[in-house]
Amino acid sequence: MIDKRAGRAAGATPGQCRVTVCRGCCCGDGAKLPGVDHAGQIPRLRAALGDAAPVRASDCLDVCDQANVVVVQPSAAGRAAGGRPVWLGLVNDDDALADIAAWIRAGGPGIAEPPGVLDLYAITVSRRVREGLDGQGA
């Protein structure tokens, strides 16, 4: 289950979550995941979020069996409320992107309750992997 208390990192204002989309060795790979519009995924997520949160692409986040991976880090307010980064895997369709964007626009980790369907995408990663994302840990 997603912990609604999911971190803010550089690049976001204090009131914003930040979104990292893996685009490493497996995420974004049409050979591994045919039929997914990998090239359009980040622009569609950015459009759905508008000014609500910055979206960046990252090299491999080392959870290749869960491609495509999206990490939502809470805003400063979300972090203060106990929010921690939420890792989502198998994010391979526009419905998932829409649910993620709606949750972030509502405040994201620590502020807003995530839609229940996002529980299906929530993944747990090792401490080593979590700490590799800007040394944030979670």
N, CA, C and O atoms as CSV, one atom per row, in Angstrom:
chain,resi,resn,atom,element,x,y,z
A,1,MET,N,N,0.843,-1.177,0.000
A,1,MET,CA,C,0.000,0.000,0.000
A,1,MET,C,C,0.888,1.241,0.000
A,1,MET,O,O,1.945,1.254,0.631
A,2,ILE,N,N,0.464,2.263,-0.695
A,2,ILE,CA,C,1.244,3.499,-0.748
A,2,ILE,C,C,1.105,4.225,0.569
A,2,ILE,O,O,0.004,4.380,1.096
A,3,ASP,N,N,2.219,4.663,1.092
A,3,ASP,CA,C,2.226,5.497,2.278
A,3,ASP,C,C,2.007,6.922,1.802
A,3,ASP,O,O,2.849,7.465,1.087
A,4,LYS,N,N,0.905,7.537,2.177
A,4,LYS,CA,C,0.600,8.871,1.672
A,4,LYS,C,C,1.608,9.898,2.167
A,4,LYS,O,O,1.608,11.042,1.712
A,5,ARG,N,N,2.455,9.499,3.086
A,5,ARG,CA,C,3.432,10.422,3.617
A,5,ARG,C,C,4.713,10.418,2.806
A,5,ARG,O,O,5.766,10.783,3.329
A,6,ALA,N,N,4.654,10.012,1.531
A,6,ALA,CA,C,5.848,9.875,0.727
A,6,ALA,C,C,6.633,11.137,0.415
A,6,ALA,O,O,7.657,11.075,-0.266
A,7,GLY,N,N,9.598,12.983,-0.710
A,7,GLY,CA,C,10.562,13.925,-0.444
A,7,GLY,C,C,10.770,14.913,-1.522
A,7,GLY,O,O,10.692,14.590,-2.707
A,8,ARG,N,N,11.005,15.979,-1.171
A,8,ARG,CA,C,11.334,17.083,-2.040
A,8,ARG,C,C,12.820,17.101,-2.263
A,8,ARG,O,O,13.600,16.804,-1.358
A,9,ALA,N,N,13.203,17.442,-3.443
A,9,ALA,CA,C,14.619,17.563,-3.756
A,9,ALA,C,C,14.819,18.784,-4.625
A,9,ALA,O,O,13.853,19.446,-5.006
A,10,ALA,N,N,16.055,19.084,-4.939
A,10,ALA,CA,C,16.385,20.260,-5.732
A,10,ALA,C,C,15.607,20.291,-7.031
A,10,ALA,O,O,15.297,19.245,-7.601
A,11,GLY,N,N,15.289,21.495,-7.503
A,11,GLY,CA,C,14.584,21.653,-8.762
A,11,GLY,C,C,13.109,21.935,-8.577
A,11,GLY,O,O,12.439,22.345,-9.525
A,12,ALA,N,N,12.600,21.729,-7.408
A,12,ALA,CA,C,11.204,22.018,-7.125
A,12,ALA,C,C,11.145,23.171,-6.126
A,12,ALA,O,O,12.052,23.337,-5.310
A,13,THR,N,N,10.087,23.960,-6.191
A,13,THR,CA,C,9.901,24.990,-5.186
A,13,THR,C,C,9.414,24.307,-3.917
A,13,THR,O,O,9.000,23.149,-3.972
A,14,PRO,N,N,9.449,24.989,-2.774
A,14,PRO,CA,C,9.022,24.350,-1.527
A,14,PRO,C,C,7.601,23.791,-1.575
A,14,PRO,O,O,7.290,22.844,-0.853
A,15,GLY,N,N,6.744,24.356,-2.404
A,15,GLY,CA,C,5.368,23.888,-2.489
A,15,GLY,C,C,5.146,22.792,-3.510
A,15,GLY,O,O,4.016,22.343,-3.702
A,16,GLN,N,N,6.205,22.356,-4.166
A,16,GLN,CA,C,6.051,21.375,-5.235
A,16,GLN,C,C,6.651,20.020,-4.896
A,16,GLN,O,O,7.668,19.914,-4.211
A,17,CYS,N,N,5.988,18.995,-5.396
A,17,CYS,CA,C,6.590,17.671,-5.435
A,17,CYS,C,C,7.602,17.702,-6.580
A,17,CYS,O,O,7.664,18.667,-7.341
A,18,ARG,N,N,8.374,16.658,-6.690
A,18,ARG,CA,C,9.238,16.490,-7.852
A,18,ARG,C,C,9.069,15.066,-8.350
A,18,ARG,O,O,8.943,14.126,-7.566
A,19,VAL,N,N,9.069,14.923,-9.679
A,19,VAL,CA,C,8.838,13.627,-10.298
A,19,VAL,C,C,10.079,13.235,-11.093
A,19,VAL,O,O,10.601,14.023,-11.882
A,20,THR,N,N,10.538,12.016,-10.876
A,20,THR,CA,C,11.657,11.469,-11.626
A,20,THR,C,C,11.158,10.255,-12.393
A,20,THR,O,O,10.556,9.345,-11.822
A,21,VAL,N,N,11.415,10.255,-13.694
A,21,VAL,CA,C,11.013,9.149,-14.554
A,21,VAL,C,C,12.283,8.450,-15.026
A,21,VAL,O,O,13.165,9.076,-15.613
A,22,CYS,N,N,12.365,7.167,-14.768
A,22,CYS,CA,C,13.532,6.402,-15.196
A,22,CYS,C,C,13.531,6.260,-16.706
A,22,CYS,O,O,12.511,5.949,-17.320
A,23,ARG,N,N,14.679,6.492,-17.282
A,23,ARG,CA,C,14.869,6.298,-18.715
A,23,ARG,C,C,16.236,5.675,-18.942
A,23,ARG,O,O,17.002,6.117,-19.798
A,24,GLY,N,N,16.527,4.645,-18.164
A,24,GLY,CA,C,17.818,3.974,-18.247
A,24,GLY,C,C,17.785,2.802,-19.203
A,24,GLY,O,O,17.204,2.875,-20.286
A,25,CYS,N,N,18.407,1.737,-18.790
A,25,CYS,CA,C,18.616,0.602,-19.694
A,25,CYS,C,C,17.320,-0.096,-20.096
A,25,CYS,O,O,17.215,-0.551,-21.235
A,26,CYS,N,N,16.346,-0.197,-19.226
A,26,CYS,CA,C,15.111,-0.933,-19.536
A,26,CYS,C,C,13.895,-0.021,-19.627
A,26,CYS,O,O,13.045,-0.206,-20.498
A,27,CYS,N,N,13.804,0.957,-18.738
A,27,CYS,CA,C,12.689,1.888,-18.798
A,27,CYS,C,C,12.843,2.732,-20.058
A,27,CYS,O,O,13.926,3.244,-20.342
A,28,GLY,N,N,11.784,2.868,-20.790
A,28,GLY,CA,C,11.848,3.623,-22.028
A,28,GLY,C,C,12.336,2.815,-23.206
A,28,GLY,O,O,12.593,3.370,-24.275
A,29,ASP,N,N,12.470,1.501,-23.029
A,29,ASP,CA,C,12.998,0.629,-24.076
A,29,ASP,C,C,11.852,-0.059,-24.827
A,29,ASP,O,O,11.156,-0.914,-24.280
A,30,GLY,N,N,11.675,0.333,-26.081
A,30,GLY,CA,C,10.625,-0.247,-26.907
A,30,GLY,C,C,10.796,-1.725,-27.162
A,30,GLY,O,O,9.813,-2.424,-27.411
A,31,ALA,N,N,12.022,-2.221,-27.107
A,31,ALA,CA,C,12.250,-3.656,-27.303
A,31,ALA,C,C,11.760,-4.448,-26.088
A,31,ALA,O,O,11.210,-5.539,-26.237
A,32,LYS,N,N,11.958,-3.901,-24.897
A,32,LYS,CA,C,11.519,-4.588,-23.681
A,32,LYS,C,C,10.011,-4.434,-23.486
A,32,LYS,O,O,9.325,-5.373,-23.080
A,33,LEU,N,N,9.512,-3.245,-23.779
A,33,LEU,CA,C,8.093,-2.960,-23.582
A,33,LEU,C,C,7.484,-2.436,-24.877
A,33,LEU,O,O,7.235,-1.237,-25.005
A,34,PRO,N,N,7.244,-3.323,-25.835
A,34,PRO,CA,C,6.661,-2.870,-27.105
A,34,PRO,C,C,5.229,-2.366,-26.892
A,34,PRO,O,O,4.518,-2.808,-25.990
A,35,GLY,N,N,4.844,-1.447,-27.736
A,35,GLY,CA,C,3.480,-0.930,-27.674
A,35,GLY,C,C,3.287,0.226,-26.718
A,35,GLY,O,O,2.189,0.776,-26.631
A,36,VAL,N,N,4.336,0.609,-25.994
A,36,VAL,CA,C,4.262,1.748,-25.078
A,36,VAL,C,C,4.921,2.932,-25.765
A,36,VAL,O,O,6.016,2.803,-26.312
A,37,ASP,N,N,4.261,4.090,-25.741
A,37,ASP,CA,C,4.825,5.297,-26.333
A,37,ASP,C,C,5.801,5.918,-25.336
A,37,ASP,O,O,5.475,6.884,-24.646
A,38,HIS,N,N,6.992,5.352,-25.276
A,38,HIS,CA,C,7.996,5.806,-24.318
A,38,HIS,C,C,8.393,7.259,-24.552
A,38,HIS,O,O,8.517,8.026,-23.598
A,39,ALA,N,N,8.592,7.643,-25.806
A,39,ALA,CA,C,9.026,9.003,-26.120
A,39,ALA,C,C,7.991,10.037,-25.696
A,39,ALA,O,O,8.352,11.158,-25.337
A,40,GLY,N,N,6.719,9.680,-25.732
A,40,GLY,CA,C,5.675,10.628,-25.376
A,40,GLY,C,C,5.302,10.639,-23.917
A,40,GLY,O,O,4.557,11.516,-23.479
A,41,GLN,N,N,5.801,9.685,-23.150
A,41,GLN,CA,C,5.381,9.557,-21.758
A,41,GLN,C,C,5.756,10.781,-20.918
A,41,GLN,O,O,4.910,11.312,-20.199
A,42,ILE,N,N,6.984,11.226,-20.994
A,42,ILE,CA,C,7.406,12.370,-20.186
A,42,ILE,C,C,6.698,13.649,-20.626
A,42,ILE,O,O,6.199,14.375,-19.766
A,43,PRO,N,N,6.629,13.961,-21.919
A,43,PRO,CA,C,5.883,15.169,-22.312
A,43,PRO,C,C,4.407,15.139,-21.874
A,43,PRO,O,O,3.858,16.169,-21.484
A,44,ARG,N,N,3.766,13.959,-21.940
A,44,ARG,CA,C,2.368,13.871,-21.503
A,44,ARG,C,C,2.255,14.100,-19.999
A,44,ARG,O,O,1.324,14.764,-19.542
A,45,LEU,N,N,3.188,13.561,-19.232
A,45,LEU,CA,C,3.167,13.771,-17.786
A,45,LEU,C,C,3.408,15.245,-17.462
A,45,LEU,O,O,2.729,15.812,-16.605
A,46,ARG,N,N,4.368,15.864,-18.140
A,46,ARG,CA,C,4.623,17.304,-17.925
A,46,ARG,C,C,3.381,18.130,-18.254
A,46,ARG,O,O,3.032,19.049,-17.513
A,47,ALA,N,N,2.721,17.810,-19.350
A,47,ALA,CA,C,1.510,18.541,-19.738
A,47,ALA,C,C,0.403,18.352,-18.700
A,47,ALA,O,O,-0.305,19.303,-18.371
A,48,ALA,N,N,0.252,17.139,-18.187
A,48,ALA,CA,C,-0.786,16.860,-17.193
A,48,ALA,C,C,-0.507,17.564,-15.869
A,48,ALA,O,O,-1.437,17.929,-15.151
A,49,LEU,N,N,0.767,17.754,-15.546
A,49,LEU,CA,C,1.135,18.403,-14.290
A,49,LEU,C,C,1.175,19.917,-14.392
A,49,LEU,O,O,0.967,20.607,-13.393
A,50,GLY,N,N,1.439,20.447,-15.583
A,50,GLY,CA,C,1.570,21.893,-15.719
A,50,GLY,C,C,2.650,22.404,-14.792
A,50,GLY,O,O,3.769,21.892,-14.793
A,51,ASP,N,N,2.321,23.411,-13.999
A,51,ASP,CA,C,3.275,23.993,-13.050
A,51,ASP,C,C,3.242,23.313,-11.683
A,51,ASP,O,O,3.902,23.771,-10.751
A,52,ALA,N,N,2.487,22.233,-11.556
A,52,ALA,CA,C,2.338,21.572,-10.257
A,52,ALA,C,C,3.611,20.902,-9.774
A,52,ALA,O,O,3.844,20.812,-8.569
A,53,ALA,N,N,4.449,20.426,-10.708
A,53,ALA,CA,C,5.673,19.725,-10.308
A,53,ALA,C,C,6.598,19.597,-11.510
A,53,ALA,O,O,6.141,19.360,-12.628
A,54,PRO,N,N,7.897,19.753,-11.280
A,54,PRO,CA,C,8.846,19.488,-12.358
A,54,PRO,C,C,8.995,17.980,-12.572
A,54,PRO,O,O,8.867,17.185,-11.641
A,55,VAL,N,N,9.266,17.616,-13.818
A,55,VAL,CA,C,9.485,16.220,-14.184
A,55,VAL,C,C,10.854,16.135,-14.822
A,55,VAL,O,O,11.184,16.916,-15.714
A,56,ARG,N,N,11.649,15.183,-14.364
A,56,ARG,CA,C,12.962,14.984,-14.972
A,56,ARG,C,C,13.147,13.518,-15.311
A,56,ARG,O,O,12.554,12.631,-14.698
A,57,ALA,N,N,13.983,13.296,-16.300
A,57,ALA,CA,C,14.358,11.940,-16.674
A,57,ALA,C,C,15.658,11.598,-15.970
A,57,ALA,O,O,16.521,12.456,-15.785
A,58,SER,N,N,15.791,10.350,-15.583
A,58,SER,CA,C,16.988,9.887,-14.903
A,58,SER,C,C,17.546,8.679,-15.643
A,58,SER,O,O,16.817,7.952,-16.317
A,59,ASP,N,N,18.846,8.482,-15.504
A,59,ASP,CA,C,19.423,7.228,-15.974
A,59,ASP,C,C,18.862,6.106,-15.112
A,59,ASP,O,O,18.039,6.351,-14.231
A,60,CYS,N,N,19.287,4.921,-15.353
A,60,CYS,CA,C,18.764,3.732,-14.699
A,60,CYS,C,C,18.649,3.892,-13.177
A,60,CYS,O,O,19.615,4.254,-12.507
A,61,LEU,N,N,17.462,3.618,-12.651
A,61,LEU,CA,C,17.227,3.654,-11.209
A,61,LEU,C,C,17.382,2.275,-10.572
A,61,LEU,O,O,17.133,2.104,-9.379
A,62,ASP,N,N,17.794,1.293,-11.374
A,62,ASP,CA,C,18.175,-0.028,-10.888
A,62,ASP,C,C,17.012,-0.867,-10.344
A,62,ASP,O,O,17.186,-1.657,-9.416
A,63,VAL,N,N,15.844,-0.688,-10.924
A,63,VAL,CA,C,14.718,-1.574,-10.638
A,63,VAL,C,C,14.103,-1.984,-11.984
A,63,VAL,O,O,12.910,-1.810,-12.232
A,64,CYS,N,N,14.965,-2.529,-12.827
A,64,CYS,CA,C,14.635,-2.818,-14.230
A,64,CYS,C,C,13.451,-3.760,-14.397
A,64,CYS,O,O,12.755,-3.697,-15.410
A,65,ASP,N,N,13.214,-4.622,-13.434
A,65,ASP,CA,C,12.096,-5.559,-13.552
A,65,ASP,C,C,10.749,-4.856,-13.373
A,65,ASP,O,O,9.703,-5.479,-13.559
A,66,GLN,N,N,10.759,-3.572,-13.016
A,66,GLN,CA,C,9.532,-2.812,-12.792
A,66,GLN,C,C,9.309,-1.712,-13.834
A,66,GLN,O,O,8.495,-0.814,-13.619
A,67,ALA,N,N,10.028,-1.774,-14.961
A,67,ALA,CA,C,9.948,-0.729,-15.988
A,67,ALA,C,C,8.506,-0.532,-16.444
A,67,ALA,O,O,7.767,-1.495,-16.646
A,68,ASN,N,N,8.137,0.670,-16.594
A,68,ASN,CA,C,8.726,1.986,-16.431
A,68,ASN,C,C,8.504,2.471,-14.999
A,68,ASN,O,O,7.429,2.288,-14.428
A,69,VAL,N,N,9.542,3.096,-14.427
A,69,VAL,CA,C,9.519,3.502,-13.031
A,69,VAL,C,C,9.379,5.013,-12.931
A,69,VAL,O,O,10.023,5.765,-13.663
A,70,VAL,N,N,8.512,5.446,-11.995
A,70,VAL,CA,C,8.299,6.858,-11.694
A,70,VAL,C,C,8.446,7.013,-10.183
A,70,VAL,O,O,7.887,6.231,-9.415
A,71,VAL,N,N,9.206,8.033,-9.761
A,71,VAL,CA,C,9.369,8.323,-8.339
A,71,VAL,C,C,8.781,9.700,-8.067
A,71,VAL,O,O,9.132,10.676,-8.729
A,72,VAL,N,N,7.880,9.774,-7.085
A,72,VAL,CA,C,7.262,11.041,-6.702
A,72,VAL,C,C,7.824,11.423,-5.341
A,72,VAL,O,O,7.612,10.730,-4.346
A,73,GLN,N,N,8.545,12.541,-5.317
A,73,GLN,CA,C,9.100,13.031,-4.062
A,73,GLN,C,C,8.207,14.144,-3.534
A,73,GLN,O,O,7.783,15.010,-4.299
A,74,PRO,N,N,7.917,14.133,-2.241
A,74,PRO,CA,C,6.983,15.113,-1.692
A,74,PRO,C,C,7.545,16.530,-1.685
A,74,PRO,O,O,8.755,16.747,-1.757
A,75,SER,N,N,6.638,17.469,-1.597
A,75,SER,CA,C,7.000,18.865,-1.409
A,75,SER,C,C,7.578,19.021,-0.004
A,75,SER,O,O,7.560,18.082,0.791
A,76,ALA,N,N,8.085,20.207,0.292
A,76,ALA,CA,C,8.603,20.468,1.644
A,76,ALA,C,C,7.487,20.291,2.674
A,76,ALA,O,O,7.711,19.736,3.749
A,77,ALA,N,N,6.282,20.766,2.338
A,77,ALA,CA,C,5.152,20.609,3.257
A,77,ALA,C,C,4.794,19.135,3.416
A,77,ALA,O,O,4.485,18.680,4.517
A,78,GLY,N,N,4.837,18.403,2.324
A,78,GLY,CA,C,4.571,16.968,2.396
A,78,GLY,C,C,5.610,16.245,3.230
A,78,GLY,O,O,5.277,15.362,4.020
A,79,ARG,N,N,6.869,16.620,3.054
A,79,ARG,CA,C,7.956,16.035,3.844
A,79,ARG,C,C,7.754,16.361,5.325
A,79,ARG,O,O,7.921,15.493,6.182
A,80,ALA,N,N,7.393,17.621,5.627
A,80,ALA,CA,C,7.159,18.025,7.020
A,80,ALA,C,C,5.998,17.249,7.636
A,80,ALA,O,O,5.968,17.018,8.845
A,81,ALA,N,N,5.049,16.850,6.800
A,81,ALA,CA,C,3.897,16.074,7.274
A,81,ALA,C,C,4.215,14.587,7.349
A,81,ALA,O,O,3.333,13.775,7.629
A,82,GLY,N,N,5.466,14.228,7.101
A,82,GLY,CA,C,5.872,12.830,7.182
A,82,GLY,C,C,5.973,12.134,5.840
A,82,GLY,O,O,6.200,10.926,5.785
A,83,GLY,N,N,5.809,12.873,4.768
A,83,GLY,CA,C,5.849,12.277,3.435
A,83,GLY,C,C,7.230,11.771,3.074
A,83,GLY,O,O,8.245,12.331,3.489
A,84,ARG,N,N,7.252,10.709,2.299
A,84,ARG,CA,C,8.483,10.102,1.794
A,84,ARG,C,C,8.305,9.834,0.309
A,84,ARG,O,O,7.174,9.772,-0.174
A,85,PRO,N,N,9.398,9.675,-0.421
A,85,PRO,CA,C,9.267,9.365,-1.845
A,85,PRO,C,C,8.455,8.093,-2.076
A,85,PRO,O,O,8.573,7.112,-1.342
A,86,VAL,N,N,7.639,8.144,-3.104
A,86,VAL,CA,C,6.831,6.989,-3.490
A,86,VAL,C,C,7.359,6.487,-4.826
A,86,VAL,O,O,7.435,7.241,-5.797
A,87,TRP,N,N,7.718,5.228,-4.870
A,87,TRP,CA,C,8.232,4.575,-6.079
A,87,TRP,C,C,7.095,3.805,-6.717
A,87,TRP,O,O,6.425,3.004,-6.065
A,88,LEU,N,N,6.884,4.056,-8.003
A,88,LEU,CA,C,5.823,3.404,-8.758
A,88,LEU,C,C,6.439,2.666,-9.936
A,88,LEU,O,O,7.252,3.231,-10.667
A,89,GLY,N,N,6.062,1.419,-10.121
A,89,GLY,CA,C,6.599,0.615,-11.214
A,89,GLY,C,C,5.506,0.175,-12.164
A,89,GLY,O,O,4.318,0.257,-11.854
A,90,LEU,N,N,5.926,-0.292,-13.323
A,90,LEU,CA,C,5.018,-0.764,-14.368
A,90,LEU,C,C,4.065,0.347,-14.824
A,90,LEU,O,O,2.909,0.089,-15.162
A,91,VAL,N,N,4.564,1.576,-14.828
A,91,VAL,CA,C,3.772,2.728,-15.259
A,91,VAL,C,C,3.893,2.812,-16.782
A,91,VAL,O,O,4.764,3.499,-17.317
A,92,ASN,N,N,3.009,2.107,-17.454
A,92,ASN,CA,C,3.127,1.941,-18.898
A,92,ASN,C,C,1.886,2.345,-19.676
A,92,ASN,O,O,1.754,2.007,-20.852
A,93,ASP,N,N,0.972,3.068,-19.030
A,93,ASP,CA,C,-0.216,3.499,-19.755
A,93,ASP,C,C,-0.631,4.900,-19.307
A,93,ASP,O,O,-0.251,5.371,-18.235
A,94,ASP,N,N,-1.415,5.542,-20.155
A,94,ASP,CA,C,-1.832,6.920,-19.884
A,94,ASP,C,C,-2.755,7.034,-18.683
A,94,ASP,O,O,-2.768,8.074,-18.023
A,95,ASP,N,N,-3.525,6.000,-18.379
A,95,ASP,CA,C,-4.391,6.055,-17.202
A,95,ASP,C,C,-3.562,6.170,-15.929
A,95,ASP,O,O,-3.912,6.928,-15.025
A,96,ALA,N,N,-2.473,5.427,-15.857
A,96,ALA,CA,C,-1.587,5.510,-14.690
A,96,ALA,C,C,-0.984,6.905,-14.590
A,96,ALA,O,O,-0.927,7.478,-13.502
A,97,LEU,N,N,-0.534,7.455,-15.717
A,97,LEU,CA,C,0.019,8.816,-15.708
A,97,LEU,C,C,-1.018,9.828,-15.234
A,97,LEU,O,O,-0.694,10.742,-14.475
A,98,ALA,N,N,-2.247,9.672,-15.673
A,98,ALA,CA,C,-3.316,10.595,-15.268
A,98,ALA,C,C,-3.577,10.506,-13.766
A,98,ALA,O,O,-3.767,11.527,-13.105
A,99,ASP,N,N,-3.585,9.288,-13.230
A,99,ASP,CA,C,-3.799,9.115,-11.784
A,99,ASP,C,C,-2.649,9.716,-10.985
A,99,ASP,O,O,-2.873,10.357,-9.957
A,100,ILE,N,N,-1.438,9.516,-11.444
A,100,ILE,CA,C,-0.264,10.090,-10.770
A,100,ILE,C,C,-0.343,11.609,-10.810
A,100,ILE,O,O,-0.130,12.265,-9.791
A,101,ALA,N,N,-0.645,12.172,-11.969
A,101,ALA,CA,C,-0.711,13.634,-12.113
A,101,ALA,C,C,-1.817,14.221,-11.232
A,101,ALA,O,O,-1.609,15.254,-10.596
A,102,ALA,N,N,-2.972,13.587,-11.186
A,102,ALA,CA,C,-4.073,14.091,-10.353
A,102,ALA,C,C,-3.678,14.107,-8.879
A,102,ALA,O,O,-3.984,15.058,-8.161
A,103,TRP,N,N,-3.002,13.059,-8.434
A,103,TRP,CA,C,-2.559,12.978,-7.044
A,103,TRP,C,C,-1.550,14.074,-6.735
A,103,TRP,O,O,-1.627,14.709,-5.684
A,104,ILE,N,N,-0.611,14.298,-7.636
A,104,ILE,CA,C,0.397,15.330,-7.418
A,104,ILE,C,C,-0.252,16.719,-7.411
A,104,ILE,O,O,0.085,17.556,-6.574
A,105,ARG,N,N,-1.172,16.960,-8.332
A,105,ARG,CA,C,-1.862,18.264,-8.353
A,105,ARG,C,C,-2.647,18.500,-7.068
A,105,ARG,O,O,-2.828,19.644,-6.650
A,106,ALA,N,N,-3.115,17.422,-6.439
A,106,ALA,CA,C,-3.837,17.530,-5.173
A,106,ALA,C,C,-2.900,17.717,-3.980
A,106,ALA,O,O,-3.367,17.956,-2.866
A,107,GLY,N,N,-1.591,17.612,-4.194
A,107,GLY,CA,C,-0.623,17.815,-3.119
A,107,GLY,C,C,0.411,16.726,-3.008
A,107,GLY,O,O,1.505,16.964,-2.496
A,108,GLY,N,N,0.090,15.528,-3.478
A,108,GLY,CA,C,1.063,14.443,-3.486
A,108,GLY,C,C,1.367,13.868,-2.120
A,108,GLY,O,O,0.605,14.058,-1.172
A,109,PRO,N,N,2.500,13.155,-2.020
A,109,PRO,CA,C,2.852,12.445,-0.792
A,109,PRO,C,C,2.856,13.345,0.443
A,109,PRO,O,O,3.422,14.438,0.433
A,110,GLY,N,N,2.214,12.862,1.498
A,110,GLY,CA,C,2.169,13.586,2.758
A,110,GLY,C,C,1.037,14.580,2.843
A,110,GLY,O,O,0.664,14.999,3.939
A,111,ILE,N,N,0.474,14.974,1.694
A,111,ILE,CA,C,-0.581,15.984,1.669
A,111,ILE,C,C,-1.914,15.375,1.229
A,111,ILE,O,O,-2.930,15.557,1.900
A,112,ALA,N,N,-1.912,14.663,0.120
A,112,ALA,CA,C,-3.145,14.115,-0.447
A,112,ALA,C,C,-3.126,12.595,-0.427
A,112,ALA,O,O,-2.083,11.967,-0.610
A,113,GLU,N,N,-4.271,12.031,-0.209
A,113,GLU,CA,C,-4.429,10.582,-0.266
A,113,GLU,C,C,-4.317,10.160,-1.735
A,113,GLU,O,O,-5.014,10.714,-2.586
A,114,PRO,N,N,-3.458,9.197,-2.042
A,114,PRO,CA,C,-3.347,8.768,-3.443
A,114,PRO,C,C,-4.583,7.981,-3.876
A,114,PRO,O,O,-5.225,7.322,-3.057
A,115,PRO,N,N,-4.912,8.054,-5.166
A,115,PRO,CA,C,-6.002,7.199,-5.645
A,115,PRO,C,C,-5.658,5.745,-5.349
A,115,PRO,O,O,-4.505,5.338,-5.496
A,116,GLY,N,N,-6.632,4.971,-4.940
A,116,GLY,CA,C,-6.399,3.577,-4.575
A,116,GLY,C,C,-5.733,2.762,-5.654
A,116,GLY,O,O,-4.981,1.835,-5.354
A,117,VAL,N,N,-5.996,3.090,-6.918
A,117,VAL,CA,C,-5.410,2.325,-8.017
A,117,VAL,C,C,-3.884,2.417,-8.009
A,117,VAL,O,O,-3.215,1.517,-8.516
A,118,LEU,N,N,-3.330,3.476,-7.449
A,118,LEU,CA,C,-1.867,3.592,-7.427
A,118,LEU,C,C,-1.211,2.557,-6.527
A,118,LEU,O,O,-0.013,2.302,-6.646
A,119,ASP,N,N,-1.981,1.960,-5.630
A,119,ASP,CA,C,-1.441,0.863,-4.820
A,119,ASP,C,C,-0.944,-0.275,-5.711
A,119,ASP,O,O,-0.009,-0.991,-5.352
A,120,LEU,N,N,-1.573,-0.433,-6.865
A,120,LEU,CA,C,-1.167,-1.492,-7.791
A,120,LEU,C,C,0.206,-1.224,-8.391
A,120,LEU,O,O,0.867,-2.155,-8.849
A,121,TYR,N,N,0.641,0.017,-8.397
A,121,TYR,CA,C,1.913,0.403,-8.999
A,121,TYR,C,C,3.031,0.591,-7.974
A,121,TYR,O,O,4.206,0.649,-8.338
A,122,ALA,N,N,2.667,0.685,-6.687
A,122,ALA,CA,C,3.657,0.952,-5.645
A,122,ALA,C,C,4.661,-0.189,-5.544
A,122,ALA,O,O,4.294,-1.364,-5.525
A,123,ILE,N,N,5.937,0.185,-5.481
A,123,ILE,CA,C,6.994,-0.819,-5.331
A,123,ILE,C,C,7.883,-0.436,-4.155
A,123,ILE,O,O,7.972,0.731,-3.773
A,124,THR,N,N,8.524,-1.427,-3.603
A,124,THR,CA,C,9.483,-1.220,-2.537
A,124,THR,C,C,10.865,-1.495,-3.117
A,124,THR,O,O,11.092,-2.520,-3.760
A,125,VAL,N,N,11.772,-0.571,-2.878
A,125,VAL,CA,C,13.127,-0.731,-3.398
A,125,VAL,C,C,14.105,-0.774,-2.240
A,125,VAL,O,O,13.792,-0.346,-1.129
A,126,SER,N,N,15.280,-1.288,-2.508
A,126,SER,CA,C,16.291,-1.407,-1.458
A,126,SER,C,C,16.787,-0.028,-1.027
A,126,SER,O,O,16.642,0.953,-1.756
A,127,ARG,N,N,17.363,0.028,0.146
A,127,ARG,CA,C,17.938,1.280,0.648
A,127,ARG,C,C,18.998,1.792,-0.312
A,127,ARG,O,O,19.067,2.994,-0.571
A,128,ARG,N,N,19.819,0.907,-0.841
A,128,ARG,CA,C,20.870,1.308,-1.779
A,128,ARG,C,C,20.271,2.020,-2.980
A,128,ARG,O,O,20.792,3.046,-3.419
A,129,VAL,N,N,19.182,1.484,-3.514
A,129,VAL,CA,C,18.541,2.099,-4.679
A,129,VAL,C,C,17.906,3.431,-4.280
A,129,VAL,O,O,18.070,4.426,-4.986
A,130,ARG,N,N,17.182,3.464,-3.157
A,130,ARG,CA,C,16.551,4.708,-2.709
A,130,ARG,C,C,17.581,5.809,-2.519
A,130,ARG,O,O,17.371,6.945,-2.945
A,131,GLU,N,N,18.678,5.477,-1.887
A,131,GLU,CA,C,19.692,6.489,-1.611
A,131,GLU,C,C,20.414,6.940,-2.872
A,131,GLU,O,O,21.037,8.001,-2.877
A,132,GLY,N,N,20.341,6.160,-3.932
A,132,GLY,CA,C,20.962,6.539,-5.190
A,132,GLY,C,C,20.251,7.686,-5.882
A,132,GLY,O,O,20.844,8.338,-6.741
A,133,LEU,N,N,19.013,7.951,-5.540
A,133,LEU,CA,C,18.254,9.047,-6.135
A,133,LEU,C,C,18.552,10.304,-5.335
A,133,LEU,O,O,17.850,10.625,-4.376
A,134,ASP,N,N,19.608,11.019,-5.741
A,134,ASP,CA,C,20.025,12.263,-5.087
A,134,ASP,C,C,20.358,12.098,-3.616
A,134,ASP,O,O,20.307,13.069,-2.860
A,135,GLY,N,N,20.696,10.894,-3.197
A,135,GLY,CA,C,21.038,10.695,-1.802
A,135,GLY,C,C,19.886,10.995,-0.869
A,135,GLY,O,O,20.104,11.239,0.317
A,136,GLN,N,N,18.644,10.982,-1.384
A,136,GLN,CA,C,17.489,11.336,-0.606
A,136,GLN,C,C,17.165,10.329,0.478
A,136,GLN,O,O,16.775,10.702,1.585
A,137,GLY,N,N,17.329,9.037,0.158
A,137,GLY,CA,C,16.895,8.018,1.095
A,137,GLY,C,C,15.407,8.150,1.352
A,137,GLY,O,O,14.805,9.168,1.013
A,138,ALA,N,N,14.825,7.157,1.933
A,138,ALA,CA,C,13.387,7.267,2.254
A,138,ALA,C,C,12.986,6.147,3.155
A,138,ALA,O,O,11.822,6.054,3.544
